[in-house]
Each structure stands twice: as structure tokens, then as C-alpha cells.
Amino acid sequence: MRVESPTVARTDFSGIILPGAVYRLDAFLATVGWGRAALRRARRNGLRVVRDGRSVFVLADDFVSYLRDVLEKRAAP
């Protein structure tokens, strides 16, 4: 029997990242409205994630730093 993994509807995210907050990976993805492919791309481009055993977390401050880096790269001539 195949077990389907739960999915998060795109309308279930608030889009608000609170400074200083720590998000479990599934909550982070739901909050920003990203899928796994977007997360992989962001990690390859410098987004830091923290692993503790089987749990994976994203720090809000790391996400904001990542977005600033993306903006700086786009603004560079």
C-alpha cells in the first residue's frame, strides 16, 4: 500500500517571516509558499538550514540574509 505524503495548499501560507523566529522546515515552506524545488535552489544559492537529528530548521534571520544577498546579486552590474 502506498502512503501519500501530506501536502500544503498554496493558500495556507501567511508569507510573514518574523525576525528572530525559528521555523521547522515544513512550516517554513508553508509560510513562504515554496515547494521542495525552490528550497533546493535556495540552498544551492546560500540559504542555510540547521539539522538536529532528523529535524530540519530555518532561522528567519538566515532567510532575510539570503534574500538580501539575492537582491545584491541582481543589483550588481
Backbone bond lengths (Angstrom), bond angles and torsions (degrees), N, CA, C in turn:
res aa  C-N    CA-C-N  psi(-1)  N-CA   C-N-CA  omega(-1)  CA-C   N-CA-C  phi
1 M - - - 1.451 - - 1.523 108.75 -
2 R 1.306 116.19 131.89 1.458 121.58 -179.98 1.521 109.67 -90.68
3 V 1.336 115.31 133.60 1.462 120.77 179.32 1.517 108.23 -104.03
4 E 1.300 116.60 124.31 1.466 121.55 179.02 1.526 109.47 -81.86
5 S 1.310 116.50 137.86 1.456 119.11 175.81 1.525 108.53 -80.20
6 P 1.321 117.02 145.64 1.465 119.16 179.62 1.521 110.58 -67.47
7 T 1.304 115.77 147.03 1.457 120.53 177.81 1.523 108.71 -119.57
8 V 1.293 114.76 156.77 1.457 120.68 178.85 1.514 107.59 -106.05
9 A 1.309 116.57 125.06 1.460 120.42 177.66 1.520 109.03 -65.61
10 R 1.304 116.76 143.91 1.463 121.08 -178.37 1.531 112.33 -61.41
11 T 1.298 118.57 -19.48 1.461 120.67 179.88 1.521 112.41 -85.54
12 D 1.353 117.93 -0.72 1.453 121.27 -177.18 1.522 113.73 -90.99
13 F 1.319 118.92 9.84 1.461 118.24 -178.37 1.524 111.06 -107.75
14 S 1.337 114.23 146.50 1.455 119.58 -179.74 1.520 111.10 -90.45
15 G 1.334 116.77 -27.92 1.444 120.30 -178.30 1.512 114.07 77.32
16 I 1.326 117.56 6.44 1.459 121.36 -178.42 1.525 109.51 -106.27
17 I 1.317 115.98 120.47 1.460 122.44 175.58 1.526 106.75 -105.32
18 L 1.308 116.23 122.41 1.462 121.49 -177.82 1.519 110.40 -88.98
19 P 1.335 118.40 127.90 1.464 121.46 179.33 1.530 111.03 -55.86
20 G 1.317 115.81 136.04 1.452 121.27 178.24 1.514 114.73 82.01
21 A 1.325 117.99 -3.64 1.465 121.22 -177.97 1.527 110.59 -80.55
22 V 1.322 114.71 157.13 1.461 122.61 174.22 1.522 106.89 -119.43
23 Y 1.326 116.92 128.06 1.463 122.13 -176.97 1.517 110.48 -115.51
24 R 1.333 117.06 133.90 1.461 119.60 166.88 1.516 106.03 -63.96
25 L 1.308 116.94 151.60 1.459 120.68 -173.61 1.528 112.36 -56.26
26 D 1.319 118.02 -44.47 1.466 119.69 -178.87 1.523 111.79 -64.09
27 A 1.336 117.52 -38.12 1.466 121.07 178.06 1.532 110.61 -69.00
28 F 1.328 116.49 -38.52 1.468 120.80 177.97 1.526 110.46 -61.75
29 L 1.333 116.48 -48.80 1.460 120.13 -179.44 1.517 111.33 -60.58
30 A 1.323 116.88 -40.77 1.466 120.33 178.38 1.526 111.21 -67.10
31 T 1.320 117.04 -38.05 1.464 121.10 -177.86 1.521 111.63 -66.66
32 V 1.324 116.71 -44.16 1.472 119.16 -178.22 1.520 112.90 -89.70
33 G 1.331 117.14 -8.31 1.458 120.51 177.74 1.514 113.78 76.11
34 W 1.323 117.06 27.77 1.451 122.02 179.94 1.516 111.29 -96.47
35 G 1.319 115.11 155.49 1.453 122.28 169.39 1.517 109.34 -102.57
36 R 1.320 115.17 -176.61 1.473 120.42 -178.23 1.525 112.34 -64.97
37 A 1.317 117.86 -35.32 1.467 120.60 -179.43 1.529 110.67 -65.78
38 A 1.315 117.40 -41.73 1.470 120.69 178.02 1.516 110.64 -64.95
39 L 1.327 117.00 -37.83 1.465 120.68 177.61 1.527 110.10 -64.21
40 R 1.326 117.80 -45.50 1.467 120.53 178.74 1.523 111.04 -58.26
41 R 1.327 116.03 -44.46 1.470 120.29 179.97 1.526 110.38 -62.69
42 A 1.328 117.04 -43.37 1.463 120.68 -179.91 1.526 111.20 -65.03
43 R 1.328 117.11 -40.38 1.464 119.90 178.53 1.518 110.96 -64.26
44 R 1.312 116.94 -40.18 1.472 120.17 177.59 1.523 111.33 -64.40
45 N 1.334 115.73 -28.30 1.464 120.72 -179.19 1.521 113.12 -95.82
46 G 1.335 117.97 9.98 1.457 119.51 170.76 1.514 118.03 117.82
47 L 1.324 119.49 -2.81 1.466 119.11 177.77 1.522 109.04 -69.41
48 R 1.310 116.19 127.07 1.459 121.77 -178.53 1.516 110.38 -90.40
49 V 1.314 117.15 136.54 1.459 122.50 171.34 1.525 107.44 -121.82
50 V 1.322 116.50 153.93 1.455 122.26 -178.18 1.518 108.25 -115.80
51 R 1.317 116.54 127.18 1.459 121.64 177.56 1.520 109.49 -105.46
52 D 1.319 114.81 137.96 1.463 121.26 173.79 1.521 106.25 -137.66
53 G 1.313 115.47 98.21 1.459 119.32 -174.05 1.515 109.34 66.57
54 R 1.324 116.87 -123.16 1.464 121.33 178.96 1.519 112.36 -93.51
55 S 1.308 117.53 -3.60 1.465 121.09 -179.69 1.525 110.55 -90.71
56 V 1.327 115.15 143.90 1.466 121.42 178.54 1.528 107.69 -126.13
57 F 1.337 115.89 134.37 1.458 121.84 -176.24 1.517 110.29 -128.26
58 V 1.326 115.53 154.08 1.464 122.61 171.27 1.521 106.92 -124.27
59 L 1.319 115.79 127.79 1.454 120.80 176.61 1.519 108.72 -85.82
60 A 1.316 116.33 134.40 1.464 121.29 -177.97 1.525 110.92 -57.49
61 D 1.312 116.68 -39.84 1.464 120.27 -178.71 1.532 111.37 -65.18
62 D 1.329 117.28 -35.03 1.462 120.56 176.08 1.524 110.75 -66.83
63 F 1.321 116.67 -38.21 1.464 120.74 178.52 1.524 110.70 -65.19
64 V 1.324 117.38 -43.39 1.464 121.06 178.61 1.533 109.89 -63.32
65 S 1.330 117.52 -41.82 1.467 120.89 177.39 1.528 110.85 -61.91
66 Y 1.323 115.97 -41.35 1.463 120.66 177.70 1.531 110.36 -60.06
67 L 1.330 116.92 -46.35 1.470 119.93 179.74 1.521 111.57 -62.77
68 R 1.324 117.40 -39.14 1.471 120.51 177.36 1.526 110.60 -62.86
69 D 1.331 116.36 -41.96 1.464 120.00 177.98 1.524 110.97 -62.20
70 V 1.316 117.03 -40.91 1.473 121.05 178.60 1.523 109.62 -61.59
71 L 1.337 116.80 -45.46 1.459 120.07 179.20 1.518 112.31 -62.52
72 E 1.338 117.22 -40.32 1.463 120.43 179.42 1.528 111.03 -65.34
73 K 1.324 116.92 -39.08 1.473 119.97 178.96 1.507 111.26 -66.14
74 R 1.337 116.68 -37.13 1.466 120.08 179.11 1.524 111.48 -71.72
75 A 1.329 117.89 -31.98 1.456 122.05 -178.40 1.519 112.56 -78.87
76 A 1.343 116.47 -21.82 1.474 119.90 -178.65 1.529 109.72 -68.76
77 P 1.344 115.75 135.93 1.478 119.38 -179.40 1.506 113.36 -70.94
